[in-house]
Amino acid sequence: MQILGLQLCADTMVGNDMARGISGGQRKRVTIGEMLVCPAKVLLMDEISNGLDSSTAFQIVNYLRQLLHVLGGTALISLLQPAPETYVLFDDVLLLSEGHVMYQGPKEEVVEFFESLGFNCPHRKAIADFLLEVTSRKDQKQYWSWDCEPYQYFTVEQFSDAFPTFRAGQIVKKVLEVPFDQNLTSIAALTTSKHGLRKRELFKAVFAREVLFMWRSPSRNIVNFTHMIVKAFVASSIFWHSKMRHDSVTDGGIYLGLFFSVSETMFSSLGDLGAAVMKLLLFFKQRDVFYPVWAYTLSTWIIKIPITFIGVTIWVAMTYYAVGLDPNVGRLFKHYFLLIAVGQMSSSLFRLIAGVTRNMFIANVFSVFLMLILVLLSGFIISSDNLNKFWMLGYWISPLMYAQNAISTTEFTAHRWNKIVPGSTESLGTTVLKSRGLFFEAKWYWIGLGALVGYIFLFNGLCTAAFAYFKSPGRTYSSVPRNAQDIKLEKLRNDAPSKRFHQKIVTDESSSTLNNRRATLPFVPLSLTFENIRYSVDMPKAKKSHGEMNDRFEILKGVSGSFRPGVLTALMGISGAGKTTLMDVLAGRKTGGYTEGTITVSGYPKKQETFSRVFGYCEQSDTFSTFDCS
C-alpha cells in the first residue's frame, strides 16, 4: 500500500456508483494492488497509468520492473502515452496500430527502425510521443527526414511489412521458429496447486470477506426484516382468529393463511437475485486464481442461513398464534423449521437463476415467470384433481407442492381436527385436505421437508456448476483495420454533404444571413467565485476504532478561488487531493455530506435551480444509455 500510495485511504470503502468511496485514481491503484498480491507469474495490465500522476505511475512501473527482474516473472503493460522517465524503465516495446504489429523488440532499437524508413525523432521529442504520432495520418509528415524523396503517407501495413526485414524482426522470427524443448524444463518447476492456500484456509478467507460485506452493507437486511414485519402484521390482521372453531369444512379456511406463509417466505428471498447478479462481475474477475467456486457458493449459502432464521422467526412469532394455528409446541417447531427450509430453498433457487442468466433483466423476467409456474403448480390455485395431465410432471417437481402439503398436514392432522364429520368415517382434518386435493397422511410433513432439503442441496450444487463453467457476461469486439482506400472513400462521403451545403449557401446568401440571425443566441459571460468552501462527511467507523475523536472527516478545508470568462483554468493535484470533490460541490452534485462556504455567480448567490441551466459538467465516470452510439 505504501508503493501504491494508499495509506491515507486504507480504511475507506472502494464504493461504486451508488456508494461514496475512494477517488478514481485511488481505485485504479487498488486494481493494480489486487493483481500484485496474487501469486501470478504473468501480469497483463491495461493502461494502468490512467488517472495516476506521473510520480505514482513511475513508482509502480519501477516496482514491477524490479519484481520481474528478481523473480523472473512476465509482464505486458499497456500504456497510452507514458512519461519519458517511465518509458525508460521498460525493456521491450510492442507497438500496435489498427491490429498490426509495427515493432517488437528492445526499446533502444525502435527509433532506429523508424529512421531506416525515413522518419526521424527530434532530439527534444519524447520517444513515446513520437511512436504514437508517427503512425497518425495528421502528424506523420512532420517527422519525414528524407529530403531526396517526396513524402507519401506510410500506411500501417507498410510499417508491418517492413518490420520482418529489420534486425529486431529477424530475431523475433528466429525465436518463434525454434520448437519448445521439454528437456530444458523440470517437472518440479510446475505448480502443483492452483491456489496458494489450503482449501480450509481459502474457505475461511472467502467466508470472512462475505461476513465483512454483510456487516458493511446492513441496509438490505434491515429493509428485508422491516418488510417481513409489515407483511406479518398484514397477514395476522387478515387471518386473525381470537377463538378458532373446528366444527366444519368451512372452518378449514385457515388453510389460506398457511399458503400465505409459504408464498411470502419464498418471495422474501427475491432480493438475493439482484444481489447475486451485481456480485457476478467481481466473482468472475477473481474466480480463476483467487479462490475456488465452491468456497464462494458455500460461503454465500452459510451467510444466508442466519438471515433466514431471523426472518422466519419474525414471521412465525407474529402470525402463528395470531391466525389460530395449533398451539402444540411440537407443531409450532415443525411449522418453523419447514418455513426455514422454504426460505433456504428459494434463496438457493434465486442464486441459481442469477448464475445461469448472468443478466439483471433476464434474471428478473425469468424469476417472475418461474414463480408464476411454481405457484400455479403448488396445489393451492388449482388442486391436483383438476390439473391437466400434461402438467402433472411439473406438479410433482414443484418445491411449493411439497411445502404446501407438508405445512397443511402439520396443522390438519392435529388433535383438534380429529372430529368425525357427520355422515362420514373420516376426520374433519382429512376431509379438509381431500377437499383441497392435498395428501392427508402425517408422513407427508417429513416427505415435504426432505424434498425441500434435497432441493436446497440440488440448487446450490447447480449454482456451483453454473458459476464454474459459465463465462463472464459481456461482449467481445475485434479491431478491424482500414486501408488507405477505405479511408479515402469515407473522406469523400463525409465531404460530399459539406460541398452541397456550401453551394446552397452561395446560391442563397440572403436566406443564409437570415437563418444565422435567427440561430444566434444571446450569450452572457459568467464568472464563478467561491470562498472558504469546506466539505466533510461523517467519520468512518474504521477511523473511529483507531482512536479518531472527531465526528466528521473534512475533505475540503477552506478552499477559495474564482473562474473568469475567457480564462482556461487547470485544476491540478495528485490522486485523492479533492479535485472531483471540489467540482461536485461547485456543480451542486453532492447529495450527502456537509458543505459550508459561499458560492457566487457573477456576484449573485448561486441558486441550484438556475445554475443547473447554465453550466455543463463532464464527469470522471459519466452515465450513458446502454444502447446509445458514440
Secondary structure in CASP SS format (residue, H / E / C, confidence):
PFRMAT SS
TARGET T0000
AUTHOR 0000-0000-0000
METHOD secondary structure of the structure
MODEL  1
M C 1.00
Q C 1.00
I C 1.00
L C 1.00
G C 1.00
L C 1.00
Q C 1.00
L C 1.00
C C 1.00
A C 1.00
D C 1.00
T C 1.00
M C 1.00
V C 1.00
G C 1.00
N C 1.00
D C 1.00
M C 1.00
A C 1.00
R C 1.00
G C 1.00
I C 1.00
S C 1.00
G H 1.00
G H 1.00
Q H 1.00
R H 1.00
K H 1.00
R H 1.00
V H 1.00
T H 1.00
I H 1.00
G H 1.00
E H 1.00
M H 1.00
L H 1.00
V C 1.00
C C 1.00
P C 1.00
A C 1.00
K C 1.00
V E 1.00
L E 1.00
L E 1.00
M E 1.00
D E 1.00
E C 1.00
I C 1.00
S C 1.00
N C 1.00
G C 1.00
L C 1.00
D C 1.00
S H 1.00
S H 1.00
T H 1.00
A H 1.00
F H 1.00
Q H 1.00
I H 1.00
V H 1.00
N H 1.00
Y H 1.00
L H 1.00
R H 1.00
Q H 1.00
L H 1.00
L H 1.00
H H 1.00
V H 1.00
L H 1.00
G C 1.00
G C 1.00
T E 1.00
A E 1.00
L E 1.00
I E 1.00
S E 1.00
L C 1.00
L C 1.00
Q C 1.00
P C 1.00
A C 1.00
P H 1.00
E H 1.00
T H 1.00
Y H 1.00
V C 1.00
L C 1.00
F C 1.00
D C 1.00
D E 1.00
V E 1.00
L E 1.00
L E 1.00
L E 1.00
S E 1.00
E C 1.00
G C 1.00
H E 1.00
V E 1.00
M E 1.00
Y E 1.00
Q E 1.00
G E 1.00
P E 1.00
K H 1.00
E H 1.00
E H 1.00
V H 1.00
V H 1.00
E H 1.00
F H 1.00
F H 1.00
E H 1.00
S C 1.00
L C 1.00
G C 1.00
F E 1.00
N C 1.00
C C 1.00
P C 1.00
H C 1.00
R C 1.00
K C 1.00
A C 1.00
I H 1.00
A H 1.00
D H 1.00
F H 1.00
L H 1.00
L H 1.00
E H 1.00
V C 1.00
T C 1.00
S C 1.00
R C 1.00
K C 1.00
D C 1.00
Q H 1.00
K H 1.00
Q H 1.00
Y H 1.00
W E 1.00
S C 1.00
W C 1.00
D C 1.00
C C 1.00
E C 1.00
P C 1.00
Y C 1.00
Q C 1.00
Y C 1.00
F C 1.00
T C 1.00
V H 1.00
E H 1.00
Q H 1.00
F H 1.00
S H 1.00
D H 1.00
A H 1.00
F H 1.00
P H 1.00
T H 1.00
F C 1.00
R H 1.00
A H 1.00
G H 1.00
Q H 1.00
I H 1.00
V H 1.00
K H 1.00
K H 1.00
V H 1.00
L H 1.00
E H 1.00
V C 1.00
P C 1.00
F C 1.00
D C 1.00
Q H 1.00
N H 1.00
L H 1.00
T C 1.00
S C 1.00
I H 1.00
A H 1.00
A H 1.00
L C 1.00
T C 1.00
T C 1.00
S C 1.00
K C 1.00
H C 1.00
G C 1.00
L C 1.00
R C 1.00
K H 1.00
R H 1.00
E H 1.00
L H 1.00
F H 1.00
K H 1.00
A H 1.00
V H 1.00
F H 1.00
A H 1.00
R H 1.00
E H 1.00
V H 1.00
L H 1.00
F H 1.00
M H 1.00
W H 1.00
R H 1.00
S C 1.00
P C 1.00
S H 1.00
R H 1.00
N H 1.00
I H 1.00
V H 1.00
N H 1.00
F H 1.00
T H 1.00
H H 1.00
M H 1.00
I H 1.00
V H 1.00
K H 1.00
A H 1.00
F H 1.00
V H 1.00
A H 1.00
S H 1.00
S H 1.00
I H 1.00
F C 1.00
W C 1.00
H C 1.00
S C 1.00
K C 1.00
M C 1.00
R C 1.00
H C 1.00
D C 1.00
S C 1.00
V H 1.00
T H 1.00
D H 1.00
G H 1.00
G H 1.00
I H 1.00
Y H 1.00
L H 1.00
G H 1.00
L H 1.00
F H 1.00
F H 1.00
S H 1.00
V H 1.00
S H 1.00
E H 1.00
T H 1.00
M H 1.00
F H 1.00
S H 1.00
S H 1.00
L H 1.00
G H 1.00
D H 1.00
L H 1.00
G H 1.00
A H 1.00
A H 1.00
V H 1.00
M H 1.00
K C 1.00
L H 1.00
L H 1.00
L H 1.00
F H 1.00
F H 1.00
K H 1.00
Q H 1.00
R C 1.00
D C 1.00
V C 1.00
F C 1.00
Y C 1.00
P C 1.00
V H 1.00
W H 1.00
A H 1.00
Y H 1.00
T H 1.00
L H 1.00
S H 1.00
T H 1.00
W H 1.00
I H 1.00
I H 1.00
K H 1.00
I H 1.00
P H 1.00
I H 1.00
T H 1.00
F H 1.00
I H 1.00
G H 1.00
V H 1.00
T H 1.00
I H 1.00
W H 1.00
V H 1.00
A H 1.00
M H 1.00
T H 1.00
Y C 1.00
Y C 1.00
A C 1.00
V C 1.00
G C 1.00
L C 1.00
D C 1.00
P C 1.00
N C 1.00
V H 1.00
G H 1.00
R H 1.00
L H 1.00
F H 1.00
K H 1.00
H H 1.00
Y H 1.00
F H 1.00
L H 1.00
L H 1.00
I H 1.00
A H 1.00
V H 1.00
G H 1.00
Q H 1.00
M H 1.00
S H 1.00
S H 1.00
S H 1.00
L H 1.00
F H 1.00
R H 1.00
L H 1.00
I H 1.00
A H 1.00
G H 1.00
V H 1.00
T H 1.00
R C 1.00
N C 1.00
M H 1.00
F H 1.00
I H 1.00
A H 1.00
N H 1.00
V H 1.00
F H 1.00
S H 1.00
V H 1.00
F H 1.00
L H 1.00
M H 1.00
L H 1.00
I H 1.00
L H 1.00
V H 1.00
L H 1.00
L C 1.00
S C 1.00
G C 1.00
F C 1.00
I C 1.00
I C 1.00
S C 1.00
S H 1.00
D H 1.00
N H 1.00
L C 1.00
N C 1.00
K H 1.00
F H 1.00
W H 1.00
M H 1.00
L H 1.00
G H 1.00
Y H 1.00
W H 1.00
I H 1.00
S C 1.00
P H 1.00
L H 1.00
M H 1.00
Y H 1.00
A H 1.00
Q H 1.00
N H 1.00
A H 1.00
I H 1.00
S H 1.00
T H 1.00
T H 1.00
E H 1.00
F H 1.00
T C 1.00
A C 1.00
H H 1.00
R H 1.00
W H 1.00
N C 1.00
K C 1.00
I E 1.00
V C 1.00
P C 1.00
G C 1.00
S C 1.00
T C 1.00
E C 1.00
S E 1.00
L H 1.00
G H 1.00
T H 1.00
T H 1.00
V H 1.00
L H 1.00
K H 1.00
S H 1.00
R C 1.00
G C 1.00
L C 1.00
F C 1.00
F C 1.00
E C 1.00
A C 1.00
K H 1.00
W H 1.00
Y H 1.00
W H 1.00
I H 1.00
G H 1.00
L H 1.00
G H 1.00
A H 1.00
L H 1.00
V H 1.00
G H 1.00
Y H 1.00
I H 1.00
F H 1.00
L H 1.00
F H 1.00
N H 1.00
G H 1.00
L H 1.00
C H 1.00
T H 1.00
A H 1.00
A H 1.00
F H 1.00
A H 1.00
Y H 1.00
F C 1.00
K C 1.00
S C 1.00
P C 1.00
G C 1.00
R C 1.00
T C 1.00
Y C 1.00
S C 1.00
S C 1.00
V C 1.00
P C 1.00
R C 1.00
N C 1.00
A H 1.00
Q H 1.00
D H 1.00
I H 1.00
K H 1.00
L H 1.00
E H 1.00
K H 1.00
L H 1.00
R H 1.00
N H 1.00
D H 1.00
A H 1.00
P H 1.00
S H 1.00
K H 1.00
R H 1.00
F H 1.00
H H 1.00
Q H 1.00
K H 1.00
I H 1.00
V H 1.00
T H 1.00
D C 1.00
E H 1.00
S H 1.00
S H 1.00
S H 1.00
T H 1.00
L H 1.00
N H 1.00
N H 1.00
R H 1.00
R H 1.00
A H 1.00
T C 1.00
L C 1.00
P C 1.00
F C 1.00
V C 1.00
P C 1.00
L C 1.00
S C 1.00
L E 1.00
T E 1.00
F E 1.00
E E 1.00
N E 1.00
I E 1.00
R E 1.00
Y E 1.00
S E 1.00
V E 1.00
D E 1.00
M C 1.00
P C 1.00
K H 1.00
A H 1.00
K H 1.00
K H 1.00
S H 1.00
H C 1.00
G C 1.00
E C 1.00
M C 1.00
N C 1.00
D C 1.00
R E 1.00
F E 1.00
E E 1.00
I E 1.00
L E 1.00
K E 1.00
G E 1.00
V E 1.00
S E 1.00
G E 1.00
S E 1.00
F E 1.00
R C 1.00
P C 1.00
G C 1.00
V C 1.00
L C 1.00
T C 1.00
A C 1.00
L C 1.00
M C 1.00
G C 1.00
I C 1.00
S C 1.00
G C 1.00
A C 1.00
G C 1.00
K H 1.00
T H 1.00
T H 1.00
L H 1.00
M H 1.00
D H 1.00
V H 1.00
L H 1.00
A H 1.00
G C 1.00
R C 1.00
K C 1.00
T C 1.00
G C 1.00
G C 1.00
Y E 1.00
T E 1.00
E E 1.00
G E 1.00
T E 1.00
I E 1.00
T E 1.00
V E 1.00
S C 1.00
G C 1.00
Y E 1.00
P E 1.00
K C 1.00
K C 1.00
Q H 1.00
E H 1.00
T H 1.00
F H 1.00
S C 1.00
R C 1.00
V C 1.00
F C 1.00
G C 1.00
Y C 1.00
C C 1.00
E C 1.00
Q C 1.00
S C 1.00
D C 1.00
T C 1.00
F C 1.00
S C 1.00
T C 1.00
F C 1.00
D C 1.00
C C 1.00
S C 1.00
END
